[in-house]
Structures are given as structure tokens and as C-alpha cells.
Amino acid sequence: LLPVKAAQKKEMLKSQLIVTVLALIVTVGLCAAAMVYVNGEIDKRQAQIDAKRAEIARLAKVIREVKDFEKRQKDLRAKLDVLDRLQASRIGPLYLLDELYRAMPDKLWLTSFKENNGRAQITGVGSNEETVALFMKNLERSDLAVQDNIKLQQFDLTSATKSGKPGRNGK
């Protein structure tokens, strides 16, 4: 009986050894498959990361270009504003003098005109008070004397006086 039992034991050990080797092979195969899968996922994720980094770099370049464009645009607007102010200051007196000429009635002469920082000082001579009054009315109708959307006229009147006794009407 001993040799039969020993042979059975030997057969049983062989089958256990085969099962253990097969289990080991299956486990190694599953581990290898899992490793291949995980490495593939890692490669796929790394490729996505690389693509995102490339997109970020591209967008960063676009952002820099936009910022440069905005800076250039701001600089150009500032230059255009300066040009507009220069143009207005260059042709502004022309319009002012033209408007002043149109407001002048006959028999009124200007002896002095000064303009500084948007303020005008006008000195002149008129043949009579009505002529000066007409000149002032004409100035009032023009758009020359405006401050804070309110029309203003400031003037100085100078006249010669006659010495002696006043006339009958107190003149």
C-alpha cells in the first residue's frame, strides 16, 4: 500500500505543482496585462498633458500679442488725441477770428484781440453805442463765448469824455 499511496501522493504533488505553476503564470500574465494597460493610460495621459501644455503655450503667445496690440492701440489713441488737440489749436483761432469778423458791424474797429487758454479779450472802437451794442448782440448769437454750456460775454467799454457843462437833458 505504501507504494500506491506514495504514487498517489506524488501524483497529487504533481497536480498541485501544475496548478500552482498555472496560477503563477496566470497571475504574471494578468500583472503584465495590467502593467501594459496602466502604461498605455500613462502614455495617453502624458500625451494629453503635452497637448494641453502646447495649447497653453500657443494661447500665452496669443495673449502676449493681444496685450502688445492693446498697448500699441493705446499709444496710437494717445497720439491721435495729441494730433486732434494740435489740429484744434491750429485751426481754432481761424474759426474764432472768422466768427469775430462776421459779428463786427460797420463802423466798429477792433484794436486788440488776445486769446489765451480758451479766454478771449477784445478791445475796439465803435462809432456809437448802438454799433457796440449790435456787436455785442452779434457775439451773443455766435457760439464763441461759451463756458460750461452757458453763453458768456465779458467786455470792457471805454469812451472819451467831454469836459464842460452838461447839456439840457443832463448829457
Disulfide bonds with the S-S distance in Angstrom:
none
